[in-house]
Structures are given as C-alpha cells and as structure tokens.
Amino acid sequence: MLSLHARTWELLQKTEQSLLTVHKESGVPFYWLRKFNLGLMKDPSVNKVQALYEYLTNAQLTLQ
C-alpha cells in the first residue's frame, strides 16, 4: 500500500498536464510543486499533498 505522499507523486509523474497548469488549477505553489515533482521533499506539507492529490484525482480524499 502506498502512502499519500508516494501515490500523489506517482499521479504527478503520470499526468500529461504541465507543472504550470497543475499549479494554476490546484492552487499549490509552483516552487513547492517543482521540488515535490523532482523528489526533493522528504517531509512535504500534508495540506499541499492532499490538495495536489485531490486535484490530480478530481476527488476529495476520504479516510476510512
């Protein structure tokens, strides 16, 4: 089972959208998004990861 961090990173790698588009449409800061995309963040903000995950999946994160 992947962590939210790992799954979100995987989704970002698979998207056909540019980082600039993802930034503009998700509201996640571009500098943060670029570092996350490059795997340079070992402990990213959960709020930003969740916002990015929800944008990339087009669904709210639900916990069970």
C-alpha positions as CSV (number, residue, x, y, z in Angstrom):
1,M,0.0,0.0,0.0
2,L,1.4,3.4,-1.0
3,S,1.4,6.4,1.3
4,L,-0.5,9.5,0.3
5,H,2.9,11.2,-0.5
6,A,4.0,8.3,-2.7
7,R,0.7,8.0,-4.5
8,T,0.4,11.7,-5.2
9,W,3.9,11.8,-6.5
10,E,3.1,8.9,-8.8
11,L,0.0,10.6,-10.1
12,L,2.0,13.8,-10.7
13,Q,4.5,11.8,-12.8
14,K,1.7,10.3,-14.9
15,T,-0.2,13.5,-15.6
16,E,0.0,14.9,-19.1
17,Q,-0.5,18.4,-17.7
18,S,2.4,20.8,-17.3
19,L,3.5,21.8,-13.8
20,L,2.4,25.3,-14.6
21,T,-1.1,24.1,-15.4
22,V,-1.2,22.0,-12.3
23,H,0.0,24.9,-10.2
24,K,-2.6,27.3,-11.6
25,E,-5.5,24.9,-11.4
26,S,-4.7,23.3,-8.0
27,G,-3.5,26.4,-6.1
28,V,-0.4,24.6,-5.0
29,P,2.7,27.0,-5.1
30,F,4.8,26.4,-8.2
31,Y,8.2,26.3,-6.3
32,W,6.8,23.7,-4.0
33,L,5.3,21.7,-6.8
34,R,8.6,21.7,-8.8
35,K,10.5,20.4,-5.7
36,F,7.9,17.8,-5.0
37,N,8.0,16.6,-8.6
38,L,11.8,16.2,-8.5
39,G,11.5,14.2,-5.3
40,L,13.4,16.8,-3.3
41,M,11.0,17.0,-0.4
42,K,11.3,14.3,2.2
43,D,8.7,15.8,4.5
44,P,6.2,17.9,2.5
45,S,3.2,19.6,4.0
46,V,0.3,17.2,4.2
47,N,-2.1,20.0,3.3
48,K,-0.3,20.7,0.0
49,V,0.0,16.9,-0.8
50,Q,-3.7,16.5,-0.1
51,A,-4.7,19.5,-2.3
52,L,-2.5,18.1,-5.1
53,Y,-3.9,14.6,-4.7
54,E,-7.5,15.9,-4.8
55,Y,-6.7,17.9,-7.9
56,L,-5.0,15.0,-9.8
57,T,-7.8,12.5,-8.9
58,N,-10.6,15.0,-9.2
59,A,-12.0,13.7,-5.9
60,Q,-11.9,14.6,-2.2
61,L,-9.7,12.4,-0.1
62,T,-11.8,10.3,2.2
63,L,-10.5,8.4,5.2
64,Q,-12.0,5.1,6.4
